[in-house]
Amino acid sequence: MIDILKKQREFEQLVGVPIDTILEKERNEMSEMFIFKAIEELVETRREFPSVLNKWSKNNKDANTDRVKEEISDAFLFMSNLLLAWRISWEEFLTQVRITQQNNFTKIKERKMKEINEEILNVPGYVSCVGQGSINPKYIFVGLNPGQGITHGYKAWHDPESGSSKVLIPVLKDLKIHEDCYFTNLVKSTTVENEEPSEELIKFWGMHLGKEIATLMINNPEVKVITMGKAVRKSYHGDATIDHPATVLYKPDKINEFKHQIINACGLQSSLF
């Protein structure tokens, strides 16, 4: 691509276009010309596609592939002139393309997560929302259930000062990975006296958890799913398992062991901590 841009600069110089001008007026006029020329080439491409909506080629049986490639190439070269006129390197352009792509994926993931959340909240009773955290996480932590005392729509990990969060969140912050994490539960509803959920309940909520994790993995296939506690591991096969942080609440001396479990589960280098 760098070679293509180099040749394109040479071409524009040969035809007398001041592609390297430092004058704002000339650069703006060039940019407008390049954009309109690119649009013209795309319109020409459009004429090749057979369609009842396309008065130019609605009677054509097939598009002329060679013509399509030719017109798209012309449009691409006119747009590449914009990079030259504005002194945008190919590396800078690709970086921005990746950022824009990531933003597009994030938007659709947020929309899908909202739809899953609405499905969950349509279930009668005291249920929690979808989990919370990064929509593009490196690590997904799956707990058992929201516990007792939740109200409809409560986020299971909303309060870092209560329950298991009092143990887990500080450790993740200490390891500097908290912003890369997402937290959710195997079961979205509370159980009587916080007892272990029944197989029927786990099966019912499993569909929603599956959708939730699948959404988080869109454009993010390297994410690690970490289950917390034996009960979760028994019902959902993640990439690694750690003790449930609730067990450390009553055994503070186990905090360093718990921290190293997270280091190993996340594939972090223990020598850095």
Summary of the structure (lengths in Angstrom):
residues: 273
radius of gyration: 27.4
end to end distance: 42.1
largest distance: 80.8
contacts: 781
relative contact order: 0.09
helix: 56%
strand: 9%
